Amino acid sequence: MNTKPIFLRAVLAGAALSCGAGAGLAQELNLYTSREPGLIEPLLQAFTESTGITVNTVFLKDGLAERVASEGESSPADLLMAVDAGNLADLVDKGLTQPVESPVLTDAIPENLRDPNNQWFGLSMRARVIYAAKDLDLDSITYEELADPEWKGRICIRSGQHPYNTALFSAFMAHYDAAATEEWLTGLKANLARQAGGGDRDGAKDILGGICDIAIANSYYVGLMRSGTGGDEQRAWGDGIKVILPTFENGGTHVNISGAAVAKNAPNRDEAVQLLEFLVSDEAQKIYGEANYEYPVKPGAALDPIVASFGDLQTDSIPLTEIVENRAEASALVDRVGFDN
């Protein structure tokens, strides 16, 4: 009897079983993100090196919620990452997320920076700060004071309808009410040195150009400018300004977040939770600061030296979930006062 074919079949069958077992053990997850891939790649590489879990990234500049919704129950998305608390809240409102019960996450992330039902979690912060001319005699300011007549013709800001600003205006409304916010927006508009527009970095450029004395902008752009990431011209803009951390009179500095949520139909849910938990580790929070010049959400985590130079950040305590509820009304107020006209 020729046993060779039987032996070969046995070897091949064993090899197939071995490969199948290996495939079963191979861990991966699918990340859908509206964050630029270059900003999160260092974090994902560190996660894979630490856990052996491969992260397949799908970058969606726009339409994250629409993409996941269209894929339905068969969606391969495990983790959904977005910038701005409002975008994360939209994912929840559309039924595209699921709750995660994790002491690691709730211990690391302050309550006001995560969904109260654990549907999404903030992972990094950017503060809405003041850029000021270096020779300006100004060391502190409140958001309320930005509407004072002394600043008439001295302030630069991007469009009032930009999410960065509607979030700030929504926060103002959370502290006061719609009528007070409209009055404040009217005063702020009267103080603009030019029509609202451009980007946050344009505020720094226009301060150096003598167009305005202060600008309302996000903190992390200063790191991008001063580091030379945007070239020598932008480095000069960043070096030519100082940063002031404004506060509300009855609160702290307004922040917004980047964050993530586990997809409702995540096929690799456990791996998605592992990535979430990794992203609030000391290692990952440090990487967030170094790669993106953002503030960590985890209290006590290391800051990039450029960010640390801004001073001690006292984050406003009003929950982001309360702030995002005001977005539509804040946007309507922007149009009502003709802020961008």
C-alpha positions in Angstrom: 0.0 0.0 0.0 1.3 3.4 -1.0 1.0 5.6 2.1 2.7 8.7 0.6 -0.6 10.4 -0.6 -2.2 9.7 2.7 0.7 11.2 4.6 0.8 14.3 2.4 -2.9 14.8 2.9 -2.4 14.5 6.6 0.4 17.1 6.5 -1.6 19.5 4.4 -4.6 19.1 6.6 -2.6 19.8 9.7 -1.0 22.8 8.0 -4.5 24.1 7.1 -5.7 23.7 10.7 -2.6 25.4 11.9 -3.1 28.4 9.6 -6.8 28.5 10.5 -5.9 28.6 14.2 -3.4 31.3 13.5 -6.0 33.3 11.6 -8.4 32.9 14.5 -5.8 34.2 16.9 -4.8 37.1 14.8 -6.4 40.2 16.4 -7.4 43.3 14.6 -10.0 46.1 14.7 -11.4 48.6 12.2 -11.1 52.3 13.1 -13.3 54.8 11.2 -11.9 58.3 11.9 -12.3 61.9 10.8 -9.0 62.8 12.3 -6.1 63.2 9.9 -4.2 59.8 9.7 -0.9 61.5 10.3 -2.1 62.8 13.7 -3.1 59.4 15.1 -0.6 57.1 13.4 1.9 57.4 16.2 -0.8 56.3 18.7 -1.9 53.4 16.6 1.6 52.2 16.1 2.3 52.3 19.8 -0.9 50.3 20.5 0.0 47.6 18.0 3.5 47.3 19.4 2.0 47.0 22.9 -0.8 44.6 22.2 -0.1 42.9 18.8 -3.6 44.1 17.6 -3.6 45.4 14.1 -5.6 48.6 13.4 -7.2 49.0 10.0 -7.9 52.7 9.5 -10.6 54.2 7.3 -10.2 58.0 7.0 -13.4 59.9 6.4 -12.9 63.7 6.2 -16.7 64.1 6.1 -19.7 61.9 6.4 -18.6 59.5 9.2 -22.1 59.0 10.6 -23.6 58.7 7.2 -21.1 56.0 6.2 -21.7 53.9 9.3 -25.4 54.3 9.0 -25.5 53.2 5.4 -23.5 50.1 6.2 -26.1 49.0 8.7 -25.7 45.9 10.8 -23.0 44.6 8.5 -20.7 47.6 9.1 -17.1 46.5 9.8 -16.5 49.6 11.9 -15.4 48.8 15.5 -14.3 52.3 16.8 -15.5 55.7 15.6 -13.1 58.6 16.2 -14.1 62.2 15.7 -13.1 65.8 16.5 -15.6 67.9 18.5 -18.0 66.7 21.1 -20.9 67.7 18.9 -19.9 65.1 16.2 -19.7 62.4 18.9 -23.1 63.4 20.2 -24.5 63.1 16.7 -23.2 59.5 16.5 -25.1 58.7 19.7 -28.3 60.5 18.5 -28.3 58.4 15.3 -28.0 55.2 17.2 -24.5 54.3 15.9 -22.8 53.6 19.2 -22.9 51.4 22.2 -22.1 51.9 25.9 -18.8 50.8 27.4 -18.5 50.0 31.1 -14.8 50.4 31.8 -13.3 51.6 35.1 -10.1 52.3 33.2 -11.9 54.9 31.1 -14.1 56.4 33.9 -11.2 56.7 36.3 -8.9 58.4 33.7 -11.4 60.8 32.0 -13.2 63.6 34.0 -16.9 63.3 34.0 -17.5 66.5 32.1 -15.4 65.1 29.2 -17.4 61.9 28.5 -20.9 60.9 27.8 -22.9 60.3 31.0 -24.1 57.0 29.6 -20.6 56.0 28.5 -21.4 56.1 24.8 -18.4 58.2 24.0 -15.2 59.3 25.7 -12.9 62.4 25.3 -9.3 61.4 24.6 -7.6 64.8 24.1 -8.5 68.5 24.5 -7.9 71.8 22.8 -8.6 75.0 24.6 -10.2 78.1 23.0 -7.6 80.7 24.0 -6.5 84.2 23.2 -3.5 85.0 21.0 -2.2 88.4 21.9 0.6 90.7 20.6 3.7 90.1 22.7 4.0 93.8 23.7 0.3 94.1 24.8 -0.1 94.8 28.5 -2.5 91.9 29.0 -2.0 88.9 31.2 -5.5 87.7 31.8 -9.0 88.2 30.4 -12.5 86.6 30.6 -14.6 85.6 27.7 -17.2 88.1 28.9 -14.7 91.0 28.6 -14.2 90.3 24.9 -17.5 92.2 24.3 -16.3 95.3 26.3 -16.0 98.5 24.2 -12.3 98.9 25.0 -11.6 96.1 22.5 -13.5 97.9 19.6 -11.7 97.2 16.3 -9.0 95.1 18.0 -10.2 91.4 17.8 -9.7 88.8 15.0 -11.7 85.6 14.8 -12.7 83.0 12.2 -16.3 82.5 11.1 -18.8 82.5 13.9 -20.4 79.4 12.2 -17.2 77.4 12.5 -17.7 74.5 15.0 -14.8 75.9 17.1 -16.8 79.1 17.7 -20.3 77.7 17.9 -19.0 75.4 20.6 -17.6 78.5 22.5 -20.9 80.4 22.0 -22.8 77.3 23.1 -20.7 77.2 26.3 -21.4 80.9 26.9 -25.1 80.0 26.6 -24.7 77.2 29.1 -23.3 79.7 31.6 -26.0 82.4 31.0 -28.9 82.2 28.6 -29.8 82.9 25.0 -30.6 86.6 25.5 -27.3 87.3 27.3 -25.4 85.3 24.6 -27.0 87.4 21.9 -26.0 90.6 23.7 -22.5 89.3 24.1 -22.2 88.3 20.5 -23.4 91.7 19.4 -20.7 93.3 21.5 -18.0 90.9 20.3 -18.9 91.6 16.6 -18.7 95.3 17.2 -15.1 94.7 18.4 -13.8 92.9 15.4 -10.9 94.4 13.5 -12.0 92.7 10.3 -14.7 90.5 9.0 -14.9 87.2 10.8 -13.2 84.6 8.6 -10.0 82.7 7.7 -8.5 80.2 10.1 -7.1 80.3 13.6 -3.6 80.7 12.4 -4.6 83.8 10.4 -5.4 85.4 13.8 -1.7 85.1 14.7 -0.6 86.4 11.3 -2.9 89.4 11.5 -1.6 90.3 15.0 1.9 90.4 13.5 0.5 92.4 10.6 -1.0 95.0 12.9 -4.6 94.3 12.0 -5.7 93.2 15.5 -4.3 93.1 19.0 -5.8 89.8 20.0 -7.4 86.8 18.4 -9.7 84.0 19.6 -8.2 80.7 18.5 -7.4 77.1 19.5 -4.4 76.3 21.6 -2.8 73.5 19.6 -2.2 75.7 16.5 0.4 77.5 18.5 2.4 74.3 18.9 2.0 73.6 15.2 3.3 77.1 14.3 6.1 77.3 16.8 7.4 73.8 16.0 7.9 74.8 12.4 5.5 72.1 11.1 3.9 74.7 8.9 7.1 76.3 7.7 9.2 79.3 8.7 6.5 81.8 8.0 4.1 80.2 10.4 6.9 79.7 13.0 7.3 83.5 12.9 3.5 83.9 13.5 3.7 81.5 16.5 6.8 83.1 18.0 5.3 86.6 17.6 2.4 86.1 19.9 1.7 85.1 23.5 -1.1 82.9 24.7 -3.6 83.8 27.4 -6.0 81.2 28.9 -9.3 83.1 29.3 -12.0 81.9 31.7 -15.7 82.4 32.2 -16.3 84.7 35.2 -18.1 81.9 37.0 -16.0 79.0 35.5 -12.9 77.9 33.7 -11.4 77.8 30.2 -13.6 76.4 27.4 -12.3 73.2 25.9 -13.4 70.9 23.2 -12.2 67.4 22.5 -11.3 64.6 20.1 -12.8 61.4 21.2 -14.2 58.0 20.2 -17.1 55.6 20.6 -17.5 51.9 20.1 -19.7 51.3 17.0 -23.1 49.7 17.7 -22.4 46.6 15.6 -18.6 46.3 16.2 -17.4 42.9 15.1 -14.3 43.3 17.2 -15.7 45.0 20.3 -13.2 43.7 22.8 -10.3 45.0 20.7 -12.0 48.4 20.3 -12.3 48.7 24.0 -8.7 47.8 24.4 -7.7 50.6 22.0 -9.9 53.1 23.9 -8.3 52.1 27.2 -4.8 52.3 25.7 -5.6 55.8 24.5 -6.0 57.1 28.0 -2.8 55.4 29.3 0.1 57.6 30.4 2.0 56.5 27.3 -0.7 57.5 24.8 -1.7 60.7 26.6 2.0 61.8 26.3 2.0 60.9 22.6 -1.2 63.0 22.1 0.7 66.0 23.5 3.9 65.4 21.5 2.3 64.7 18.2 -0.6 67.1 18.2 0.2 69.7 20.9 -3.1 68.9 22.6 -4.0 68.7 26.2 -4.3 65.2 27.7 -7.7 64.5 29.3 -6.1 62.4 32.0 -5.2 64.6 35.0 -1.5 64.7 35.7 -0.4 63.4 32.3 2.7 65.0 30.7 2.3 68.2 28.6 4.4 69.2 25.7 6.7 72.0 26.7 5.1 74.5 24.3 1.7 73.7 25.7 3.0 73.8 29.3 4.3 77.3 28.6 0.7 78.6 28.3 0.2 78.3 32.1 -2.1 76.3 34.3 -5.3 75.2 32.4 -8.4 75.3 34.6 -10.9 73.5 32.5 -14.5 74.7 32.6 -16.6 72.2 34.5 -19.8 72.4 32.5 -20.4 69.0 30.8 -19.8 68.9 27.1 -23.1 67.1 26.7 -24.8 70.2 28.0 -22.9 72.5 25.7 -23.6 70.6 22.5 -27.4 70.8 23.2 -27.1 74.6 22.6 -25.4 74.3 19.1 -28.5 74.9 17.0 -29.6 77.9 19.0 -26.0 79.3 19.1 -25.8 79.0 15.3 -29.1 80.8 14.9 -27.8 83.6 17.1 -24.7 84.0 14.9 -26.9 84.6 11.9 -29.3 86.9 13.9 -26.5 89.3 14.9 -24.9 89.1 11.5 -21.7 88.0 13.0 -20.0 86.9 9.8 -21.3 89.9 7.7 
